[in-house]
Amino acid sequence: MNKIVALTGLTNEQFFIRHAAPGCVALAGGTALIDRVICRAQRHVDEDDNWSYWSHAFLIQGPRLDGHTWVVESDLDIQRKHIRLGVQENRITKYFNEELYSTVAILDFGLSPEQVTAVLSEGLNLVADRTRYSLRELLGAMLAMRHERLRGKSNLLAMEKSLFCSAMVHHLFRSAAIDLVPGLEVKHTAPEHLFRSPLPHTTYLLKRAVATSRFKQMRQRIGTRLEQLSESQRDELTAGEKSSG
């Protein structure tokens, strides 16, 4: 049975220090424009077309000799005069900024020590092989989210030695004979699919805000306002619209 533990009053740093154990899956919801685009694209996973909280997924590697917890992720890391595009290792401090990552989660699937070793070993293999981050495959996954019949088939824009963030996580677990999202092609895996994994796990959730549509917000406010109107006021409003037409 899956369990969600909702937490409040913590910084991202406090949250990850408490719950980021080796072999756990981490999810993050960013506030940048590209993050909002990814959150919106995943609305097709939800039957009510709600935006996803999540724009990125990565694997917790654990503490190292430098005293920091490290992660394995497939990401676009653009620094001055230096660009990393693909699977890489980073300190988890990258996700401590609440203004950049307003919502975070840890998914603990209760892996055995042998399973943790298998998942992390494959992650390091991808780092060593310089597996790339594929924007092209990400577009293919977005296409599959819109068309359910494509979800179990190969990504139409698949490339060799390429995996975007959540596809990488799904691949790592499958390499250890653990299928986080049965029936879904690895290269169609979105962060929201991982969040909804049917495999037994505990989710630790620290949620502050969610990217959403301004149009949807406006529609919700109008709907709430209409509900507050009396029946006679709604009739007057409807009559006024008809007369003006």
Secondary structure, 3 states (H helix, E strand, C coil): CCEEEEECCCCHHHHHHHHCCCCCEEEEEECCHHHHHHHHHHHHHCCCCCCCCCCEEEEEEEECCCCCEEEEEEEEEEECCEEEEEEEEEEHHHHCCCCCEEEEEEEECCCCHHHHHHHHHHHHHHHHCCCECCHHHHHHHHHHHHCHHHCCCCCCCCCCCECCHHHHHHHHHHHCCCCCCCCCCHHHCCHHHHHCCCCCCEEEEEECCCCCCHHHHHHHHHHHHHHHCCHHHHHHHHHHHHHHC
